[in-house]
Amino acid sequence: MGSFFFLVIRGPPRSTQSRSSAASDVYKRQMQFRVNVLAHSSTMKLQQNMSKYGNNFDAWNASLQYYFKPLGLAYGDCYCAGEFERVINSTQDPSLKAIFIQMLQLWAFEIIEKDQHVFSQMNFLKEIHFKVIREKIQELCYSLSREAYKILDIIAIPDEILGAPIGLSNGEMYKNFMNVVRQAPGCYERPSWWKELKGLQ
């Protein structure tokens, strides 16, 4: 999954006000900053719990839920940002590349907005930045809404693999379901237990 070379960073990366801040490498640096902050707080909490409980088992258990679990998820996001960047750089079609960039922006802004308390540490981002981010999220959602059906059609599971009448790509859920029912053997015949029901009257 790569290395932890970025953990040597001592503080938040220097942000810029230029349009280049939309580049994927900036998002990756933001993800790396989040990992740095969470790694530091998780390590400090583990050391505190070691002194408190006196054994590794209880210290780790007390540190997992609110410290090392978010750290693991943050590193996963950092890795995904790098993979997303690799896909964008390898995309040749300009229109498709533009859509991928917007998807990366939306995904990254969502993470930053939801983890506001982390990115606010060390004065990396302030409230005015989050206001701009929320507006940008709305703009990206509107822009990508015109491409949403195409995107979903690309990543959707093929019908022959899905095998579920209510989830087929044609969207005709009830018609597909009734077709499956009508094709079932003996669907128009009386069930074998109909006489038992008649006797209950």
Residue pairs with C-beta under 8 A, 6 or more apart in sequence:
1 75
1 79
2 79
2 82
6 29
6 32
6 35
6 36
6 78
7 35
7 36
7 39
9 32
9 33
9 36
11 122
12 33
12 122
12 123
12 124
13 26
13 29
13 30
13 32
13 33
15 21
15 26
15 124
15 125
16 26
20 26
22 101
22 105
24 81
24 84
24 85
24 88
24 101
24 104
25 85
27 81
27 104
27 105
27 108
28 78
28 81
28 82
28 85
30 108
30 112
30 119
31 74
31 77
31 78
31 81
31 108
31 111
32 78
33 119
33 124
34 74
34 77
34 78
34 111
34 115
34 118
34 119
35 71
35 74
35 75
35 78
37 118
37 121
37 122
38 67
38 70
38 71
38 74
38 118
39 71
41 67
42 63
42 67
42 68
42 71
45 63
45 67
46 59
46 60
46 63
46 67
46 68
49 58
49 59
49 60
49 62
49 63
50 56
50 59
52 59
52 62
53 59
53 62
60 68
74 115
77 111
81 104
81 108
84 100
84 103
84 104
84 107
85 104
87 100
88 97
88 100
88 101
88 104
91 97
91 100
99 144
99 147
99 151
102 140
102 143
102 144
103 144
103 151
105 136
105 140
106 137
106 140
106 141
106 144
109 133
109 136
109 137
109 140
110 137
112 119
112 125
112 130
112 133
113 130
113 133
113 134
113 137
116 125
116 130
119 125
120 126
144 151
153 169
156 169
159 168
159 169
162 168
165 173
165 176
165 177
165 179
165 180
166 173
166 176
166 177
167 173
168 176
170 176
181 187
